[in-house]
Amino acid sequence: MVRTRLYRDGVLEAEGFPIADVSDHVKDPSATVWFDLLAPSPEELAVISEELGLHPLAIEDVLHPHQRPKLDVYDSHLFLTVYAVKLGEDGELGLTEVSVFVTRNALVTVRTDDTCDIDAVVARWDASPGLAKHGVSFLLHALLDYVVDGHFDIAQALDDKVEDLEDQLFTERPGDGRAIQREMFDLRRTTVRFRRVVVPMREVVSTLIRLDVVGEGMGPYYQDIYDHVLRVSEWTESLRELVGNVYETHLNLQGYRMNDIMKRVTSWAAIIAVPTLITGFYGQNIPFPGFERVSGFWSSSLLIIVVSSILFLVFRKKDWI
C-alpha cells in the first residue's frame, strides 16, 4: 500500500497520485510531497532511494527492523526511527517501527505494519491547514506529535495498572499471591520495553530542534513536543521505580504473613507438646474405651485420620500448605 500527498505553497493540491510522479514533484521548490509505504519490498525501497538520493545505510536500517529510536544526519536527508505503541487487551505492548526520511521538500514514512494509524496523522494535518506553509517541518511535527501522544496514553495506562496492583497488595486473599506476582512480572517487563522506545526520543527531538529542518515558525511546536517527551520519560522512570517498590512491598508482606503463620503453628505445637510431654514422662498408658480391643484400634485410627484431614483442609484453605 502506498499513500501520497502533494502540497504546493502550503495548500493541499493532490493526493493518491502514483509514486512514480514523486520525482517530478520534488524538483519544484514550492512543492512538498509526502508518501507512506507499508512493509515495502527491497526493490520498492531501491526505487525510492534512487529517486530521492537516500543513503544506503538508511535503507539498510529500514530493511533490518528493531532499530533503536534515533536520528541520523546525512548530506541530502535526515533519517529517523520512532515507535508507535499500543497496549493490547492482554497487557502486551505492541510496537510499530516507523522509519522516516526527511529531505528538503519530501517526507517519506515507512511502517512495518498497519498498527500505526496513519489516518490519525493525516487528520492532524487537515486540522491545521494554516501550518502547511512550513512544508516538511509541518508534516514531521504532526507525525511526532501523534507518536508522543501515544506514549502518553501508554504511560497513563501503565500508571493505572500500578495503582491497581498497589490496591491488591493489601486486599490480597489466600491463593492470590502467585497471580499478583505474575501480573507484577508482566508489568515490569512491559515497562522496561516501553522505556526503551521512550527515553531515546529526548535525543531525537532535541537534535531536530537544533537543525534547520524545524524552521523559525515551527520552533515552538517542536519545543512543545520536546516538553511532552521529557514528561513521558520522567513518568516512565517513576513507573519503573513504582513497580520495583510494589514488588519489594509484596515480598515484605509475604514475609510478614509467613512469620504470622509460623507463630500460629508454633503456638499450637507448643500447646500440644505440653500434654504429650507430661503423659509421655509418666507413661500414662491407662485403660480407655476400647482398651485391648480391636474396636479401640479402629476408633483411634479413624480419629487420627479425621483430625489430620480437618487440619489439612484448614491449613489448605488458609494457604499455609
Protein Blocks (a to p, Z undefined) as FASTA:
>chain_A
ZZddddeehiafbghiafklmmmmmmpmkbccddddehiafklmmmmmmmnopafklmmm
mmmghiacdddddfkbccdddddddddfkopacdddddddddfkbccdddfbfkbcfklm
mmmmmmmmmlmmnommmmmmmmmmmmmmmmmmmmmmmmmmmmmmmmmmmmccehilmmmm
mmmmmmmmmmmmmmmmmmmmmmmmmmmmmpmklommlmmmmmmmmmmmmmmmmmmmmmmm
mmmmmmmmmmmmmmmmmmmmmmmmmmmmmmmmmmmmmmmmnopaccdehiaiaklmmmmm
mmmmmmmmmmmmmmmmnopZZ
